[in-house]
């Protein structure tokens, strides 16, 4: 099912195949806003995670993925694209960002610290 112009419900399901869904829709709306502004595709590596899958991939027990607030967006080593994606995410209202070599984590957690950026 299509949730927004650019994102489907299948992209938001837990990657372990359990079928768990339950993303917080305002976060999806923020992601869509960022995607439109960036003007380049966002490939979602991870969105909603069940507790078992989160543990399997080494996520912390309080992960925003488990609550349905987080997205990991694939990025390549093109620094211009990485900048465009980061700027669009911040302009869309994301203020929790993790930067890794191959992805950018963003979340709209209601309970974690705000205005933070970290490296993996």
C-alpha positions as semicolon CSV with decimal commas, in nm:
position;residue;x (nm);y (nm);z (nm)
1;X;0,000;0,000;0,000
2;X;0,129;0,344;-0,088
3;X;0,159;0,568;0,221
4;X;0,288;0,879;0,045
5;X;0,392;0,966;-0,308
6;X;0,738;0,815;-0,255
7;X;0,702;0,557;0,024
8;X;0,506;0,233;0,060
9;X;0,400;0,037;0,365
10;X;0,628;-0,248;0,253
11;X;0,934;-0,021;0,295
12;X;0,828;0,047;0,653
13;X;0,789;-0,318;0,765
14;X;1,039;-0,497;0,985
15;X;1,315;-0,649;0,771
16;X;1,307;-0,987;0,948
17;X;0,992;-1,085;0,761
18;X;0,766;-1,089;1,067
19;X;0,547;-0,830;0,896
20;X;0,541;-0,599;1,198
21;X;0,433;-0,249;1,103
22;X;0,343;0,057;1,304
23;X;0,537;0,363;1,197
24;X;0,436;0,693;1,354
25;X;0,272;0,867;1,060
26;X;0,402;1,219;1,137
27;X;0,755;1,077;1,095
28;X;0,659;0,936;0,755
29;X;0,519;1,276;0,659
30;X;0,850;1,438;0,761
31;X;1,040;1,180;0,555
32;X;0,820;1,252;0,252
33;X;0,877;1,626;0,291
34;X;1,254;1,566;0,299
35;X;1,238;1,337;-0,005
36;X;1,047;1,598;-0,207
37;X;1,292;1,872;-0,109
38;X;1,599;1,658;-0,184
39;X;1,469;1,564;-0,527
40;X;1,659;1,232;-0,520
41;X;1,534;0,885;-0,424
42;X;1,563;0,766;-0,064
43;X;1,616;0,392;-0,026
44;X;1,505;0,284;0,320
45;X;1,737;0,021;0,472
46;X;1,542;-0,006;0,797
47;X;1,230;0,148;0,945
48;X;1,007;-0,039;1,192
49;X;1,181;-0,319;1,382
50;X;1,030;-0,583;1,604
51;X;1,216;-0,630;1,932
52;X;1,370;-0,960;1,820
53;X;1,508;-0,819;1,494
54;X;1,632;-0,507;1,670
55;X;1,832;-0,727;1,908
56;X;1,964;-0,937;1,615
57;X;2,105;-0,629;1,439
58;X;2,258;-0,492;1,759
59;X;2,007;-0,214;1,820
60;X;1,971;-0,074;2,169
61;X;1,659;-0,181;2,357
62;X;1,528;0,177;2,353
63;X;1,577;0,209;1,975
64;X;1,348;0,454;1,799
65;X;1,311;0,185;1,529
66;X;1,116;-0,035;1,773
67;X;0,878;0,251;1,847
68;X;0,824;0,326;1,478
69;X;0,997;0,664;1,482
70;X;1,320;0,591;1,288
71;X;1,452;0,540;0,936
72;X;1,791;0,436;0,802
73;X;1,838;0,586;0,457
74;X;2,101;0,437;0,224
75;X;2,363;0,682;0,098
76;X;2,660;0,637;-0,129
77;X;2,993;0,812;-0,095
78;X;2,881;1,104;-0,311
79;X;2,935;1,394;-0,071
80;X;2,699;1,623;-0,265
81;X;2,410;1,374;-0,236
82;X;2,484;1,317;0,132
83;X;2,468;1,694;0,192
84;X;2,141;1,727;-0,003
85;X;1,984;1,443;0,197
86;X;2,105;1,577;0,533
87;X;1,988;1,930;0,461
88;X;1,646;1,810;0,349
89;X;1,607;1,591;0,659
90;X;1,692;1,881;0,892
91;X;1,468;2,121;0,698
92;X;1,184;1,868;0,732
93;X;1,221;1,880;1,110
94;X;1,438;1,581;1,197
95;X;1,670;1,673;1,484
96;X;1,811;1,330;1,572
97;X;2,061;1,216;1,311
98;X;2,320;0,939;1,301
99;X;2,575;0,936;1,020
100;X;2,737;0,614;0,903
101;X;2,947;0,534;0,598
102;X;2,659;0,376;0,406
103;X;2,345;0,521;0,566
104;X;2,193;0,812;0,754
105;X;1,973;0,736;1,054
106;X;1,699;0,985;1,137
107;X;1,426;0,963;1,390
108;X;1,146;1,166;1,538
109;X;1,150;1,004;1,880
110;X;0,933;1,176;2,136
111;X;1,140;1,049;2,430
112;X;1,507;1,068;2,323
113;X;1,728;1,381;2,342
114;X;1,671;1,638;2,068
115;X;1,917;1,834;1,851
116;X;2,182;1,562;1,837
117;X;2,405;1,421;1,565
118;X;2,626;1,118;1,616
119;X;2,862;0,901;1,410
120;X;2,863;0,524;1,373
